[in-house]
Amino acid sequence: MRFGIKTCMLLALAGWGAIFAASAQGQAADPYQAIIKRDFGTNAEDLAAIDKEIGETKPDQYAKIEAKLLAVLEAPDATFPAKQYVCQSLRTVGSSKCVPAVAKLLTDEKLSHVARQVFLGMNDPAVADALQKAIGQTTGNLRIGIVNTIGDRRDVQSLPALATLLAGNDEPTSRVVLNAIGKTGGAPAADLLDKTKVGDVLKDAWAHAYLKTAQSLAASDAARSAKMYQALLDGDYPMPVRAAAFPAVAQAQKEQAVPLIIKTLSSPEALLRRAAAGCVLTLPGNAATKAFVAAMGAMRPQDQVMLLGELAARGDAEGATDTVNKLVADKDPAVSLAAIKALARLGGASSVPVLSAATKEPAPVGAEATRSLVELRADGVGAALVKLSEAGEPAVREAVLGVLAQRGQTDALPSVRKSSTDSDATVRRAALKTLAALGTNEDLPKLVGMLLAAKDDADRDVLAQAISGVGARMADKTARCEPVLAAIAKADAPAQIRLLTILSTFGGDASLKAVKAALAGEADVHKTAVRALSDWPDAAPIADVLTIAREDKDKTSQILALRGYIRMVPLAGGRAEQKLASYKQALDLATRPDEKKQVLTGLAEIRTVESLKTVEPLLEDAALKREAYAAYEKIAEGLGGRNAAIAKEALTKVVEKSPDGGTRNKAKTALDKIK
C-alpha cells in the first residue's frame, strides 16, 4: 500500500501529537492518586512532589492538602505503604477533620502505630474519645500501645478509662497503665493512684508512677508533692524510687533535713548514700553548711571523709574553716587527708599554718597540702604565706616558697629576694627557684653577681636556673645577655660553665661570639662551650660545630658537635640537595649507630631519588636496619606521585625485607595506592 506525501505528513503529525499529549498528561498526573496503589520503594517522584507541596504551603492552607491525603487514606484500594505515608504526612498537616479516618486505623495491627503518631500532638477531644474507644476494641500489644499514647498525651480525661484496666489481671497491661497515669500527672492522677490498690507484683510500677506524679505536682501543689515524696521514702518501695524521692524530701525540709542526710550517709544502701551525698551539695543556705559541720564530730570516719568531699564541692567556707582545720590533725589518716584536700575550697588565712606544717609529711599528705595551698584563694592567704616564708622552720619555708612560685604571687618578690641570700641553704635555693618563676628584669644583674660569688656547685646550678628563667621572660633579648657577657671575663671556671650554658639558651650574635671564644678555654670550659654551641637555638653555629666534629681532639666533643650539626641541618633551611649534602657529610663523620640513626631521621624528610639512594647502603647494616627501612619507606612513599616506578621498586623491597611489621604494612598501603 502506498501513501502520498500529504498523507504521510498527516500521520507523522498525528504521532507527534499523541506523544505531546501523553507528555502533558504525565506532567498533569495527580501524585495523590498515583500513590494509592504504591508499594515500598516506588513512586519516589510522587512522594517528593507531595513533600515539596507540604513544605511550600503555609499552615493556614494545610486543609487542602489534608483533604487530598484523606481521599487516599479512605480509598478502598489504598495499600499499606500508601496509608503509612499518609499518616506520616498528617502528622504535619492533620487537623480534627482527619480524626475519624485515622481512628479507624487504631485497631489495625500494621497501622496502629503510625495512626497513634498522628494523634500524639493533637489536643482535640475527639482524639481522646477515639483512643478510649480503641482500648475496648483491642488486646495485647495493640492495647498497650494505645495506653502508652494516652500517657504520652497526658490526657486527664482518659484517666477513668485507664482505671478500668487496672481491675483486670493482665500484669503487662497494668504496668503500662500505671506508667501512663504517672506520665499524665497532676492532682487527678494522684487521686487515682491514692485509691488504687495493687499487689506486690505491681508495687514497683505503682511506686514509679507515684514518683512521676509527685514530680508533676511540685510546682502547683508543693505541700501535696512533699507528702507523696515522704511516703515513697518511708515506704517499702524499690530502692531506686526511694533514692529518687530523697532529694525532694531534703529540699522541702531545707536545713532541717541535715540530720536525715547525715543519718542516710551511713545507710547500707548505696543508692541512698549517693542521694544523701548529692543533697549535701545542693541543699541551699549557709545554715545548712553550718549544720553539716556541727554534725561531723559524731560521725564515723568513713562518713566524715564523704561529707568533707561534698562540703568541699559545695564550696561554702563560712562556718566550716575552723572545724576542717582541726580535722587535719585527726588520728584517722583518711579523715586527715580528706580535710587537707577540703581546705583548698573551705580554708582561709588560718589554714595556711596548718597546711604548711603538713607539707613536711611524706606523700600523699605533703603533696595534697601543697596543692591545697596553691589553690587556696581566700582573703589574707597570700599575706599569710609571705609571712611564713620569711621565718621559721626551713622545711616549711622551703615548701611555702615553692607554693608562692606556683601561685604566681609576684607581691611576694621583696620577701623572696631577701630569702635568696638566707644562711640556710635549703631556704636560699628554694627562694632562687621561686625567683626563676617570678623574678623580673631588675633581678638579673643581682643573680649574675651572686653566681660569680657562689662557692657551692648546688648554689651555682640553682642560680643559673634563676638567671635563665628571668631572662626567658625579658622582652629585650639584647639586655638579658649584657650582664652575663660582662661576667664571663671575670668568672672562675665553675661560674663560666654555667654562664656559657645560659648563653646557649639566650642566643644572639654577641652570645655566640663569647661562646666561640670559650672554645680556647681549659678542658671543662671547652667542653661546655662545645655543648653550648651544639644546643644553640638556631643554626648560626652550624659551620663551627661541623669543624669541631671533624677536628676536635676530644671524642666526646666530636660526638656532641656532630649531633648538634645534624640537628641544625633542617634549621639552616636551603634546598633539598643542600640538606642532602649536609647529611652526607654527617654520615661520613659518624662512627656510631646513634648519630647515623639521627641522620636517617633527617633523610626521611627529603623525598628525592638521591636521598633514597643515600639510605640504600644502610639497609644492610644490622645496627641500623630497622631505622633505615623506616626512612627508606617514607622517602619512597613520598616519591609515589612523581617517580612511580622507582617508588614501587623501593616499596616492594621494604615489603619483602623490612624487619618491622609496621613499616611493611605502611609500604603495602603505599604500594596499593600506586597500583
CORTAZI-V380881 format. One record per backbone hydrogen bond with DSSP energy under -1.0 kcal/mol. CO is the residue of the C=O (numbers start at 0). NH is the residue of the N-H. If there is no record, write none. Layout:
{{CO NH} {CO NH}}
This chain:
{{3 7} {4 8} {5 9} {6 10} {7 11} {8 12} {9 13} {10 14} {11 15} {12 16} {13 17} {14 18} {15 19} {16 20} {17 21} {18 22} {19 23} {20 24} {21 25} {22 26} {23 27} {29 33} {30 34} {34 37} {35 78} {38 41} {42 46} {43 47} {44 48} {45 49} {46 50} {47 51} {48 52} {49 53} {50 54} {51 55} {57 60} {58 61} {61 65} {62 66} {63 67} {64 68} {65 69} {66 70} {67 71} {68 72} {69 73} {71 74} {74 77} {78 82} {79 83} {80 84} {81 85} {82 86} {83 87} {84 88} {85 89} {86 90} {88 91} {88 92} {89 93} {94 97} {95 98} {97 101} {98 102} {99 103} {101 104} {102 105} {104 107} {107 111} {110 114} {111 115} {112 116} {113 117} {114 118} {115 119} {118 121} {123 126} {124 128} {125 129} {126 130} {127 131} {128 132} {129 133} {130 134} {138 142} {139 143} {140 144} {141 145} {142 146} {143 147} {144 148} {145 149} {146 150} {147 151} {148 152} {149 154} {150 153} {153 155} {154 157} {155 158} {157 161} {158 162} {159 163} {162 165} {164 167} {168 170} {169 173} {170 174} {171 175} {172 176} {173 177} {174 178} {175 179} {176 180} {177 181} {178 182} {179 183} {180 184} {185 189} {186 190} {187 191} {188 192} {189 193} {190 194} {191 195} {198 201} {201 205} {202 206} {203 207} {204 208} {205 209} {206 210} {207 211} {208 212} {209 213} {210 214} {211 215} {212 216} {216 220} {220 224} {221 225} {222 226} {223 227} {224 228} {225 229} {226 230} {227 231} {228 232} {229 233} {230 234} {234 236} {237 241} {238 242} {239 243} {240 244} {241 245} {244 248} {245 249} {246 250} {247 251} {248 252} {249 253} {252 255} {253 256} {254 257} {256 260} {257 261} {258 262} {259 263} {260 264} {262 265} {263 266} {268 272} {269 273} {270 274} {271 275} {272 276} {273 277} {274 278} {275 279} {276 280} {277 281} {278 282} {284 288} {285 289} {286 290} {287 291} {288 292} {289 293} {290 294} {295 298} {299 303} {300 304} {301 305} {302 306} {303 307} {304 308} {305 309} {306 310} {307 311} {308 312} {309 313} {310 314} {316 319} {316 320} {319 323} {320 324} {321 325} {322 326} {325 328} {326 329} {331 335} {332 336} {333 337} {334 338} {335 339} {336 340} {337 341} {338 342} {340 343} {341 344} {341 345} {342 346} {347 350} {348 351} {350 354} {351 355} {352 356} {353 357} {356 359} {357 360} {361 365} {363 367} {364 368} {365 369} {366 370} {367 371} {368 372} {369 373} {370 374} {371 375} {377 380} {379 383} {380 384} {381 385} {382 386} {383 387} {384 388} {392 396} {393 397} {394 398} {395 399} {396 400} {397 401} {398 402} {399 403} {400 404} {401 405} {402 406} {403 408} {407 409} {408 411} {409 412} {411 415} {412 416} {413 417} {414 418} {415 419} {417 420} {418 421} {423 427} {424 428} {425 429} {426 430} {427 431} {428 432} {429 433} {430 434} {431 435} {433 437} {434 438} {439 442} {440 443} {442 446} {443 447} {444 448} {445 449} {446 450} {447 451} {448 452} {449 453} {455 459} {456 460} {457 461} {458 462} {459 463} {460 464} {461 465} {462 466} {463 467} {464 468} {465 469} {466 470} {467 471} {469 472} {470 473} {474 476} {475 479} {477 481} {480 484} {481 485} {482 486} {483 487} {487 490} {491 495} {492 496} {493 497} {494 498} {495 499} {496 500} {497 501} {498 502} {499 503} {501 504} {501 505} {502 506} {507 511} {508 512} {509 513} {510 514} {511 515} {512 516} {513 517} {515 518} {516 519} {517 520} {521 525} {522 526} {523 527} {524 528} {525 529} {526 530} {527 531} {528 532} {529 533} {530 534} {532 535} {538 541} {540 544} {541 545} {542 546} {543 547} {544 548} {545 549} {546 550} {547 551} {553 557} {554 558} {555 559} {556 560} {557 561} {558 562} {559 563} {560 564} {561 565} {562 566} {563 567} {564 568} {567 571} {574 578} {575 579} {576 580} {577 581} {578 582} {579 583} {580 584} {581 585} {582 586} {583 587} {584 588} {585 589} {591 595} {592 596} {593 597} {594 598} {595 599} {596 600} {597 601} {598 602} {599 603} {601 604} {602 605} {605 607} {607 611} {608 612} {609 613} {610 614} {611 615} {614 617} {615 618} {617 620} {620 623} {620 624} {623 627} {624 628} {625 629} {626 630} {627 631} {628 632} {629 633} {630 634} {631 635} {632 636} {633 637} {634 638} {638 641} {638 642} {642 646} {643 647} {644 648} {645 649} {646 650} {647 651} {648 652} {649 653} {650 654} {651 655} {652 656} {653 657} {659 663} {660 664} {661 665} {662 666} {663 667} {664 668} {665 669} {666 670} {667 671} {668 672} {669 673} {670 674}}
